[in-house]
């Protein structure tokens, strides 16, 4: 896939109630004569306006060919003066219709820029930033992004900050789903221009806001379109090698993996796969590629991809097939190179604990218990956090078991676990009424915390409780 394909929309499509306002705006009666008498328009500008408005479709096209630059300059100047909502709605709809009919007319704005001595998007950014009407904002935004992707009209850093603040605020709207979709569509258009990718990535809370959309009820019907659009945004961004190397510092891989596993929509899965492929192909540093691959492995991306390849489940898309084969090839290599402790650390970091063989391996714990102290006890802290927050009985049982094995095999393990607050959560799960397996593993772990004679007591508990354990 490439960032120029139709996965990225050329302009934010109007939706829902905003679309209804667009229909109304085209039919609004505007008293242009009063604007001329109030010195908002000159007599010549009034003639230009009336000539275009009253012309047939063919006459309008001829008019723009002959007077387009002057007409657009007049409208931009007028927009800088007017504040009435209905007039703004009408003019913005008129401009958008002109550009939709013939996208090459964007060149008229570039001519205006030279004539007026300012960037053509400035007027529309001011409208986006200052006007409260939702339709006015998003119609101005549609026009703005069409202009601002041109190499000669790029927004400088200060204006990017203003725009990113607005688009993220629109995207996180909780009561205006139309606004979220339009904001995301605008980002898709804007980020086709490479110059905006890294500034947006580095803008405060940008990735956090995208993650919030990804995590909102993955797989639900209402979430499909916004989550698909977020995936397009992330995919386009990761054509920048710097972003491909850095994006998982925000723990994006886990959110995308969970979305991919939960979604039943092929277009969403396709974009998740394309995103993962970019992380492995566009990232340049070997360590970054390996880190991305290890994160994917920890979140069970490899078995998902293996199953799809085995079933030749590509949705008839050659690009998806290519991406899946790339992902499988690179993850297989990294997986083969990972030690048993690397695999264990990757699993713990993902939070997706299961009874893989390493948890029950006496040799593993004998050789690696002390390594849970690395990076300021990072893995032990994660296990404790899972005991505190998880509701998954398998995760809770495995976490309790591993804490007990850490204490059993590390001389200072008991002190560390108590200092970090792990003991209280293990003891809490001794009274877990819903899941006997969790209760059993917590009891065994507590015995290892309370006594050195853990072996005899553990075996007695196992013999007395094991037959009654239910998943």
N, C-alpha and C positions, 0 to 999 in steps of 0.2 A: 504494500500500500504506500501511497505518498500523500503528503499533506495537501496536495492540490485536488484530490479526488472529491467526489460528491458526498463523502462522509462529513465534510465541513460545509455548512450551508453558506450560500453567498450573501445572505441577509437575514435578519431576524424576522421570521414570519409572524404576522399578527395573529393572535389567538383569542378565543373567548370573547369577553366583554369588550376588550380593546378593539377587536375586529368590528364589533357593532358600532363603536364610536367612529371608526374609519369610514364606514358607509355614511354615517350622518354628516361627518365633516365635509365630504365631497359636495353635499347639497346645501351647505350653510349659505344664507344670503349675507354678503358683506357689503357695507355701504362705503365703497371706494371713494366716492365723491367727497364724503365728509372727511375722510383721511386726507384728501388733497387740500381741502379747505383749511384743515388743521395743520397744514405744513408737514405732514408725515410723508407725503408724496408730492413731487413736482408735477406740473402739468404734463410734461413729456413722459414721466414715469407712469402717470395715470393712463396715458394713451397706450403705453407698452402693455400695462396690465390688462386693459380692456380688450386690446387687440388679441392677446393670447386667450383670455377667458372665453371670448365670444366666437373664436374660430372653430372650424370643423377639425376633425382629427388630422386631415391632410394639411389644412392651413396651419395648424399648430406645429406640425413637423417642419413645414417650410419656414415658419416664423423662427423656430429655434435654430434652424440652420443659418438664418440670416442675422438674427438679433439675440441669439442665446446667451452670449457672454454678457451683454448689457442687461438683459432680462434677469439673469441670475445675480448680477452685481446689485441690481435694484432691489431684488427680494432680500438678499443678505443685509443690505443697509436698512431696509424696512423692518426686518426681524429684530435688529438691534434696538429699534425704537418702540415697537408695539408690545403691549403686555396683555391685551384682552385674550382670554382663553380661546374663544371661538375663532378669532382671526388666526391665532397661532395654529390651531388644529387644521384650519383650511389650508394655510400656506404650506405647512409641513406635509400634509397629504398631497398637495399639488406637486411639490418637489419630488416626493417619493414616487408618485405615479410617473413623473417624467423620467426618472432614473430607471424605474422598473421596465418601462416600455423600451428603453434603449440604454443599457448600462454604459455604453461608450460616452454618453453625455456627461459622465463624471468629469470628463476633460474640460467642460465648461467651468467647473469649479476651479480648476487649476488656472484657467485664464483669469477668473475673478480674483484669485489670490494675487496674481501679478498686478492687476489693475488697482485693487484696494490696498495693497501693501501689507496684507496679513494672511495668515493661514485660513483657508476656507472653513475648517472645522471649528474655529474659535467661537463663532456665533452659536453653533449647535452644542458645544460643550457648555457654554454659559446657560443655555436653555435647560439642558440636562441637569445641571448643578442647582439651578435656582427656581425652576418652575415645579409646582406641586402636582399638577394634573398628570395622571399616569399615562394617558394617551399622548400628551404633548412630550413628556419625557422620552417615551420609547420610540415615538416617531422621529424625534430629533436624534435619538441614539442610532436608529437605523441609518440615517443619512451620515452621521458623524463617522461611523466605522467604515462606511463605503469610501469616504474621503481619506481617512487617516491611515489606510493600508497602502496608499500610494507612496512610493519612495520619496517624492518631493514634498509630501505633506505630513511627515511623521511627527507625532507629538513629542515634545521634549520631556525630560524627567518630571518637572513640576506638574505639568498637565496630565501626565500618565498617572501620577499619584491621585489627582482629583478624580480622574475617570475610574481608576480601579476602586477607589472608595465608594463611588456611586454604584458601580456594577455589582460589587460584593454585597452592598446593602440591599440592592434590589433582589439579588439571588437568594438571600436568606429570609426573605419575606415569608411569614408564616400564614398569612391570610390572603395572599395574592399569588396563586400558583402560576397565573399568566405571566406575572412579573418575573418569576424565577426562570421560566422557559425562555422568555425574551432576553434576559440577561445572559443566560448560558449560550444562546444562539449568537449573541453579539460577541461573546468571548471567542467562540469558534471562528467567527469571521476575523476578528482582530488578530488572533494568534496565528493566522496564516502568514502574517508578516513576522518574520523572524525577530525583528528588532524589539518586539513587545514581549517575547516569551520569557527571557530571563528577568526583566524588570517585574513582570507579573508574578513569577515564581518567588522572587525575593520580597515582594510586597507583604507587609504584615498581615497574617491571618488568611492569606489567599488559599493556601493548600488546606488549612484547617476548615475553611468554609466548603471547599470541594468535598472533603472527607465527610462533613456533616450530611451532605446530600447522599453520598454513597452509602452511609450507614442507616439511612432512614427507611426502615421496612424493606430490606432487599427482597426482591421477588414479588412484591405486591404490585397490583395493576397500576395504582396511582403513582408508583415510584419509577416505573419503567422508563418513561421518556426523559425525566430529569437525570436519572442515573446514566442512561445511554449518552446524554449530552455531556455530562461530566467526564465520562470515559473518553469521549472524543477530544475534549479539552486537554485531558492528561496525556493522551496519545500524541496530539499535535505538539505539546510542550516538550515531550521527550525526544523529539527529533534534534533538540539541542543536547549535545553530549554532556555538557555540564549538568543540566537538569536530570538527565538519565542517570548520572552518577550520584546525585545528591537527593533525589526525591524520596528515597526510602528512609532518609533521616526523619521523615515525618510519619513513618510506619504506614505508608500507603499500600504496600504490597499485601498486607494482611486484609485490609478493607476490600481491595480489588479481588483477592482470592475468595473471600467470603461471598462477595456479590456474584462472582462467576459460578460458584457452586450452588447458590440459591436461585439464580435466575433461570427462567424457562424461555426467555426470548433470545433467539439466535443473534440478533443484532447487538445485544448487550454482551453476550459471550464473545462474539467476534471482536468487539473493541477491547475487552479484557485481554484476550489473547494477543491482539496487536500491541497493546501497551506492554505486556510482559516481554514480547519479542524485542521491542525497542530498548527495554532495560538491559537486555543481553547483547544487543547488536550496536546500539548507538553509544553506550558508555565506552569510553576509551581505556580507562585504567583497568589493569587486570584485577586488582584488589576490589575495585568497585563492581566489576562484573561478577566476581565470585561472591561478594557480599549480597548482591541482588539475587544470585542463583540460590544461595543458602537460605535467604528469606523465603523464596518461592518454595523450596523444598520443605521448610518448616511448616508452611501453610498448606501443604498437601497439593500443590499445583501439579507435581509430577504424576501422581496416579490419575488425576483428572485428565491430563493430556494423554497419558498412556491409553486410558479407556477410550477416548475419542479416536485416537489413531487406530487402535485395534478394531474399532467398529467402523472405521472410515467415515466418521461423522464430521464432515467438513461443511455441511450445508451447501454443497455445490460451489464453494468459493475457493479458487486456487490460492488466493492470498492467505486464507485461513489455514489451508493445508501446509503451505510453506512456513508460516509462522509457527504452527504446532511442531513441525519437524525441527525447526531451529531451536525451539524451547526444549524439546526432548533431548536433542543432541547435546546441548550445553549443560542441561541439568544432570544428565546421565554422567557426564565427565566429572562434574563437581561432586556428585553423590559418591562416586567411586573413590574420590580423593579424601572424603571426609572420614575422620576417625570416629570411633564409637562415641567419644565424648563430644565431638563436634555435632554429631547427630542429636545427642542428648540435649546439648545446650540450645540447639536450634529448635527442638521440640518445646523445651521449657519456655524459651523466648516467645514462641507463638501462642502459648497458653492453651494449645490444643492437645492436652495430655491424653495418652491412651496406654494400654498395657503392652507396650512394645517390649521385646525380650530384655533390653538393657536394664529396665527397672528391676527385674528379678535376678539379675546376674550378680552373684557374689563377687566374682572377679572384678567386675566393673566398679563396684562400690569400694572394694579394697584398694584398687589402683587410682580411683578418681574422686573419692569423697572430698579430699582436701582441695580439689580444684573448684569446688563450689564457693570457696572463699575468694576466688579471683574477682577482680573489678569491684572491690568493696562489697563482696558477698551478693553480687547481682542476682545469681540464680536462686539463692536461698530467699532473697527478698521477693522474687517473682512467685516462688512457691507459697510463701506466706500470704502474698496478696491474693493469690488464687483461692487459698483457704478462706480468706475473708470475704471475697466478692463473688466467687463462682456459685452457680446453682446446678452445675452438671455433676451428677454423682460419680462418673468415671474420673473427671478432673479432680474432684475432691478426694477420692480414694487414692489416686496415684500421688497427689501432692502430699497427703498425710504419710503414705508409705515412704516416699523419698525423704521427707524430713526425718523420719525414724531411722532410715538407713544412713543418712548423713551423721546423725548423733551417734549411731552405733560404730561407725568406722572412723570418725574424727575425734581425737581426744578432747578438743575444746568445743565440739559441736553443740553440746548441751548449753554451754554458756552463751554461745553465739545465738542460738535459736531463741533462748529466753530473752536476751538483750534486744533482739529484733522484734519481739512480741509474738513469735510464732506459737509458743506454748499455749497461750490462751485460746487461739483459734482451733488448735488440735483438740484441746479439752472440750471445747464447745461442740465439736462434731462427735464426741463420745456419746452425746445424747441425741444424735440425728435419728429422728423417728421414722423418716421416710425411706431410708436406704440402709439396709443392714451391712452392705459392703463398706460403706463410708464409716459406719459406726465401728466395724471390726478393725479397719486399718487405723482409725484414730486411737482405738484402745491399744493396739500393738505399739503404735508410735509413742504413746504416753508411757507404756511399760519400759520402752527403751530410754525414755527421758528420766524415769524415776529410779531405775535400778541397773546395776551392772549385770545381774543374772537374767538378762533379757531372753536368752535362748530357751531356758526351761519354762519360764512364764509364758513366753510367746507360743511355744508348742502346746501348752495346756489350753490357752485361749483358742488356738487354732482347732484343737481337737473338740473343744466344747461348743464352738460357734460355727465352724465351717459348714456342717450339714444344713444349717438353717439359713444360710446366706442366700439372698435372692438379689438378682440384679435390679 
